[in-house]
Amino acid sequence: MPGRRPLRRSAAGAIVAIIAALVLAADQFVKHLTIENLPLQEPVPVLGEFLQLYYVRNPGAAFSLGSDVTWIFTIALAVVAGVIVWKAFGLRSRLWAVVLGGLLGGVLGNLGDRLFREPGFPMGHVVDMISMPWMMPAIFNVADIFIVTGMISVALLVVVGLRFDGTRERDHVAVETDEEAEAAAIAESAAEHGRAAEPEQAAEPDSAADDARRADADGAPAAGER
């Protein structure tokens, strides 16, 4: 069954941009609602201990890590965003476009907090509000969800061998195998033609020898003339 045709680069870039914009908008909207409606650092049960809303301002990275080096995470987020945008220009894979779009949206969501929220550029604190105490002590947000799932998805796409151009590793191996088989067939055909030509070439000296013997026979005197 033939696979789907790869995307045009402009279409893949559009997918990345649209998904990133949607994720960024969702993240910032949830953060706005959190700031306007939730008390700071007070748990609000949603599904008991399974899911709670807990508004905090996080100076660290995703899941509250590294709160003492906020500026490093600001630089890291900016670098990651730049790399994703750069890679988006060469994409032709739908899956890669969706994954990188979600990852870019998550990165931009937290990067915007670092740049524009208190206490100021580039040390702004990220707004977190989702708590699942039964699973982990950390509090996270919508952007964190897309960052983590995006990184896991990137790892899976690398493992299965899906390239940015929409092809897979095994497709390249199959092409190389076909080329090698074609080259071998051409070489074998050339060898067969060479073997077929050898008897004709070998026959030429025998023909010349026969002509020489006939000429000697014609020029030799008959037995009664001696």
C-alpha positions in Angstrom: 0.0 0.0 0.0 1.6 3.3 -1.0 2.3 5.9 1.7 1.0 9.4 1.8 2.9 11.9 -0.3 5.2 14.2 1.7 4.0 17.7 2.4 5.3 20.8 0.7 7.6 22.7 2.9 5.2 25.6 3.1 2.4 23.4 4.2 4.5 21.7 6.9 5.6 25.2 8.2 2.0 26.3 8.2 1.0 23.3 10.4 3.8 24.0 12.8 2.8 27.6 13.1 -1.0 27.0 13.5 -0.5 24.3 16.2 2.1 26.4 18.0 -0.3 29.3 18.0 -3.2 27.2 19.3 -1.1 25.7 22.1 0.3 29.1 23.1 -3.2 30.7 23.1 -4.6 27.8 25.2 -1.7 28.1 27.7 -1.9 31.8 28.1 -5.7 31.7 28.4 -5.6 29.1 31.2 -2.9 31.2 33.0 -5.1 34.3 32.7 -8.0 32.4 34.2 -5.7 31.1 37.0 -4.5 34.6 37.9 -7.9 36.1 37.9 -9.8 33.4 39.7 -7.6 31.2 41.9 -6.2 32.1 45.3 -2.4 32.0 45.4 -0.9 28.8 46.9 -4.2 27.3 48.1 -5.4 23.9 46.8 -8.7 23.8 45.0 -9.9 20.2 44.6 -11.3 19.2 41.2 -11.3 15.4 41.5 -10.3 15.0 45.1 -6.7 14.0 45.5 -6.5 12.9 41.9 -6.6 16.4 40.4 -6.3 19.8 42.0 -5.8 23.4 41.0 -3.0 25.0 42.9 -1.8 28.5 41.7 1.9 29.1 42.1 4.5 31.3 40.4 7.4 29.1 39.5 10.9 30.6 39.0 12.3 27.2 37.8 11.9 25.0 34.8 9.1 22.6 33.9 7.8 20.8 37.1 9.4 23.4 39.4 13.0 22.3 38.7 16.0 24.7 39.0 14.4 27.7 40.7 17.8 29.3 41.4 18.9 29.7 37.8 15.9 31.2 36.1 17.9 33.1 33.4 19.5 29.8 32.2 16.0 28.4 31.5 15.1 31.6 29.6 18.1 31.1 27.4 17.4 27.4 27.0 13.8 28.0 26.0 14.8 30.7 23.4 17.4 28.3 21.9 14.9 25.4 21.7 12.3 27.7 20.1 14.9 28.9 17.5 16.0 25.3 16.6 12.4 24.2 16.1 11.6 27.2 13.9 14.8 26.5 11.9 13.9 22.8 11.5 10.3 23.7 10.4 11.7 25.2 7.2 12.9 21.8 6.0 9.9 19.7 7.2 7.8 17.5 4.8 6.4 15.1 7.4 3.0 15.6 8.9 3.8 13.8 12.1 7.0 15.9 12.6 5.0 19.1 11.9 2.4 18.2 14.5 4.9 17.2 17.1 7.2 20.2 16.6 4.2 22.5 16.5 3.0 21.3 19.9 6.5 21.5 21.3 7.1 25.0 20.0 3.8 26.2 21.4 4.7 24.9 24.9 8.1 26.4 24.7 6.8 29.8 23.7 4.2 29.6 26.5 6.7 29.4 29.2 9.2 31.7 27.4 6.6 34.4 27.3 6.2 34.1 31.1 10.0 34.4 31.5 10.1 37.5 29.4 7.0 39.4 30.4 5.8 38.4 33.8 7.1 39.6 37.2 9.7 40.1 38.5 10.7 41.1 35.0 12.8 40.3 31.9 14.4 37.7 31.7 13.6 36.4 35.3 9.8 36.2 35.1 8.1 33.5 37.0 6.0 30.9 35.1 2.4 30.5 36.2 1.6 26.9 37.2 -1.8 25.6 38.3 -2.2 21.8 37.8 -1.5 19.5 40.6 -1.8 15.7 40.8 -0.5 14.8 44.3 -0.9 11.1 43.8 1.5 11.0 40.9 4.1 13.7 41.5 4.7 16.6 44.0 5.4 19.1 41.2 2.8 21.6 39.9 2.7 22.2 36.1 0.8 24.0 33.4 -0.5 23.5 29.9 2.8 24.5 28.3 4.6 21.9 30.5 2.3 19.2 29.2 3.1 19.9 25.6 6.8 20.3 26.3 7.0 16.8 28.0 4.8 15.0 25.5 6.6 16.7 22.6 10.0 15.5 23.8 8.7 12.0 24.3 7.1 12.1 20.8 10.4 13.3 19.3 12.2 10.4 20.9 9.6 7.9 19.5 9.8 9.4 16.0 13.6 9.1 16.1 13.3 5.5 17.3 10.9 4.4 14.5 13.2 6.1 11.9 10.8 8.8 10.6 12.8 11.5 8.8 12.0 15.2 8.5 11.3 14.7 4.8 8.6 12.1 5.5 10.5 9.0 4.6 11.7 6.3 6.9 15.1 4.7 7.5 14.0 1.4 5.9 12.9 3.2 2.8 16.5 4.5 2.3 17.8 1.0 2.9 15.4 -0.4 0.4 16.5 2.1 -2.2 20.1 1.4 -1.6 19.4 -2.4 -1.9 17.5 -1.9 -5.2 20.4 0.2 -6.6 22.9 -2.4 -5.6 20.8 -5.2 -7.2 20.5 -3.2 -10.4 24.2 -2.6 -10.5 24.8 -6.3 -10.0 22.4 -7.2 -12.8 24.2 -4.8 -15.2 27.6 -6.3 -14.3 26.3 -9.8 -14.8 24.8 -8.9 -18.1 28.0 -7.4 -19.3 29.9 -10.5 -18.1 27.5 -12.7 -20.1 28.0 -10.6 -23.3 31.8 -10.9 -22.8 31.6 -14.7 -22.5 29.4 -14.9 -25.6 32.0 -13.0 -27.6 34.9 -15.2 -26.6 34.2 -18.2 -28.9 34.0 -15.9 -31.9 37.3 -14.3 -31.0 38.9 -17.7 -30.4 37.6 -18.9 -33.8 39.5 -16.3 -35.8 43.0 -17.9 -35.4 41.6 -21.3 -36.3 40.1 -19.9 -39.5 43.4 -18.3 -40.4 45.2 -21.6 -39.8 42.8 -23.4 -42.2 43.4 -20.8 -44.9 47.1 -21.2 -44.5 46.9 -25.0 -44.8 44.7 -24.7 -48.0 47.2 -22.3 -49.6 50.1 -24.7 -48.9 48.2 -27.6 -50.4 47.4 -25.6 -53.6 51.1 -24.6 -54.0 52.6 -28.0 -53.3 53.7 -30.1 -56.4 51.8 -33.3 -57.2 53.6 -36.6 -56.4 54.0 -37.6 -60.1 55.8 -34.4 -61.0 58.8 -34.9 -58.8 
